[in-house]
């Protein structure tokens, strides 16, 4: 694998994590995810935009550790 393949995999993981966090944010907020420093919530014109940067990185790291232990 060259560097571009690895970068593409990480980009895909981050996109999937952002989508999952956005879908499950109400349930995950009970556990503190989505309210970490670095998670952005912007309210503008009656709409709320949410970008869970820190939560995405944290979940990505946890999934990476799990994948390494089970050797995916």
C-alpha positions in Angstrom: 0.0 0.0 0.0 1.3 3.4 -0.8 0.6 6.6 1.1 -2.4 7.6 -1.0 -4.3 4.4 -0.1 -3.6 4.9 3.6 -4.8 8.5 3.4 -7.9 7.5 1.6 -8.8 4.9 4.2 -8.4 7.4 7.0 -10.5 9.9 5.2 -13.2 7.3 4.7 -13.1 6.4 8.4 -13.5 10.0 9.4 -16.4 10.6 7.0 -18.2 7.5 8.3 -17.5 8.5 11.9 -18.9 12.0 11.3 -22.1 10.6 9.7 -22.6 8.1 12.6 -21.9 10.7 15.2 -24.5 13.0 13.6 -27.1 10.3 13.5 -26.5 9.1 17.0 -25.7 12.4 18.7 -28.8 12.5 20.9 -28.0 9.1 22.4 -24.2 9.7 22.6 -24.6 13.1 24.3 -25.8 11.3 27.4 -22.3 9.9 27.7 -20.5 13.2 27.0 -19.7 12.6 23.3 -20.6 15.6 21.2 -19.9 18.0 24.0 -16.1 17.7 24.0 -13.8 20.7 23.5 -13.4 21.0 19.7 -16.9 19.8 18.8 -18.6 22.7 17.0 -22.2 23.6 17.1 -23.3 26.6 15.1 -26.8 28.1 15.3 -27.7 30.3 12.4 -31.0 31.5 11.0 -32.9 29.0 13.1 -30.8 26.0 12.0 -28.2 24.2 14.0 -25.0 22.8 12.3 -23.0 20.3 14.1 -19.4 19.2 13.4 -18.0 16.7 16.0 -14.3 17.0 15.3 -12.9 15.9 18.7 -15.5 13.2 19.2 -14.8 11.8 15.7 -11.0 11.7 16.4 -11.7 9.9 19.8 -14.0 7.3 18.3 -11.6 6.8 15.4 -8.8 6.1 17.8 -10.9 3.7 19.8 -12.0 1.8 16.7 -8.4 1.6 15.5 -7.3 0.1 18.8 -10.1 -2.4 18.7 -9.3 -3.4 15.1 -5.6 -3.9 16.0 -6.5 -6.2 18.8 -8.8 -8.4 16.7 -6.5 -8.0 13.6 -8.9 -6.8 10.9 
